[in-house]
Amino acid sequence: MKVLIVDDSWIIRERLAAMLGAIEGVEIVGEAESPDSAVAAITTLKPDVVLLDLILADGSGIHVLRRVRGSQPALKVIVLTNYNYPRYRDLCLELGADYFLDKSSDFTKAIDVVKALAEERRLLAARVGDEED
């Protein structure tokens, strides 16, 4: 499962990459720190999952959601932010985010969500393989 990490903090990107890269079946395909680089990476790398911060260099993760959600309906978007306010949560979910998590309290939950998505993908691939036999 291909994962893209979008955050303006290189420390957070590095930490997420290390934690997610240790999950079986997960491949970190790229990182981005601005809305434009995130949209370009999503378009070219075609990740299955994006971990998306709201506050980015030169813009917002909300801008990323608005630009890619319609053209990438299968993409799983996990918003992971320090700005855990109801208005942001509601807007992100309305724009198509699959999860809205708080960095300060849900950081490991984001890792668990990616693990669960990877396991779901692995089981689905196994079922499809069994049906083809």
C-alpha positions in Angstrom: 0.0 0.0 0.0 1.5 3.3 -1.1 1.5 6.1 1.5 2.3 9.8 1.0 3.1 12.0 4.0 2.2 15.7 3.8 3.4 17.9 6.7 5.4 21.1 6.9 7.5 19.7 9.7 10.4 17.5 8.6 10.6 16.1 12.1 7.0 14.8 11.8 7.5 13.6 8.3 10.6 11.7 9.4 8.9 10.2 12.5 5.8 9.1 10.4 8.0 7.6 7.7 10.0 5.6 10.2 6.8 4.3 12.0 4.8 3.6 8.9 7.7 2.1 6.9 8.0 -0.6 9.6 4.4 -1.8 8.8 4.3 -4.8 6.5 2.9 -4.0 3.1 3.4 -0.2 3.5 5.6 1.7 1.2 6.3 5.4 1.7 6.2 6.8 -1.8 6.9 10.4 -1.0 6.7 13.4 1.2 5.4 16.9 0.7 5.4 20.1 2.7 3.2 22.5 0.7 -0.2 22.2 -1.0 1.2 22.4 -4.5 3.9 19.8 -3.9 1.2 17.6 -2.2 -1.2 17.8 -5.1 1.6 17.1 -7.6 2.7 14.1 -5.6 -0.8 12.7 -5.3 -1.3 13.2 -9.0 2.0 11.5 -10.1 2.7 9.0 -7.3 -1.0 7.8 -7.0 -0.8 6.9 -3.3 -3.4 4.7 -1.7 -3.3 6.7 1.6 -2.3 10.3 2.4 -1.5 11.5 5.9 -2.3 15.2 5.6 -1.6 18.1 8.0 -3.8 21.2 7.9 -1.1 23.8 8.3 1.4 23.5 5.4 4.2 25.7 4.0 2.5 28.3 1.9 -1.0 27.1 2.5 -3.4 24.5 3.9 -4.3 20.9 3.8 -7.9 22.0 3.1 -6.7 23.3 -0.2 -5.2 19.9 -1.0 -8.5 18.1 -0.1 -10.4 20.5 -2.4 -8.1 19.9 -5.3 -7.7 16.2 -5.2 -10.8 14.6 -3.7 -13.0 14.7 -6.8 -10.4 13.2 -9.0 -9.1 10.6 -6.5 -12.2 9.0 -5.0 -10.5 5.8 -3.8 -7.7 7.7 -2.0 -7.9 7.4 1.8 -7.1 10.7 3.5 -6.1 10.8 7.1 -6.0 14.4 8.4 -3.4 14.5 11.3 -3.3 18.0 12.8 -2.7 20.1 15.9 -5.8 22.1 14.9 -8.4 19.8 16.3 -11.3 22.2 16.2 -14.9 21.1 15.3 -15.1 23.6 12.4 -12.0 22.1 10.8 -13.1 18.5 11.5 -16.5 19.2 10.0 -15.0 20.9 6.9 -12.4 18.2 6.3 -15.0 15.4 6.6 -17.3 17.3 4.3 -14.5 17.7 1.8 -13.9 13.9 1.8 -11.3 13.2 4.5 -11.8 9.7 5.8 -10.3 10.4 9.3 -9.6 13.5 11.3 -7.1 12.9 14.1 -5.3 15.1 16.6 -1.5 14.9 16.6 -1.3 15.4 20.3 -3.6 12.6 21.3 -4.1 10.4 18.2 -0.6 10.1 16.7 -0.4 6.4 17.4 -4.0 6.0 16.3 -3.0 7.3 12.8 -0.4 4.5 12.7 -3.0 2.0 13.8 -5.4 3.2 11.0 -2.7 2.7 8.4 -1.9 -0.8 9.8 -5.6 -1.7 9.6 -5.9 -0.3 6.0 -2.8 -2.3 5.0 -4.2 -5.5 6.6 -7.5 -4.9 4.9 -5.7 -4.6 1.5 -3.7 -7.7 2.2 -6.8 -9.7 3.0 -8.6 -8.4 0.0 -5.7 -9.4 -2.3 -5.6 -12.8 -0.7 -9.3 -13.3 -1.4 -9.0 -12.1 -4.9 -6.1 -14.5 -5.4 -8.2 -17.4 -4.0 -11.0 -16.6 -6.4 -8.7 -16.6 -9.4 -7.4 -20.1 -8.6 
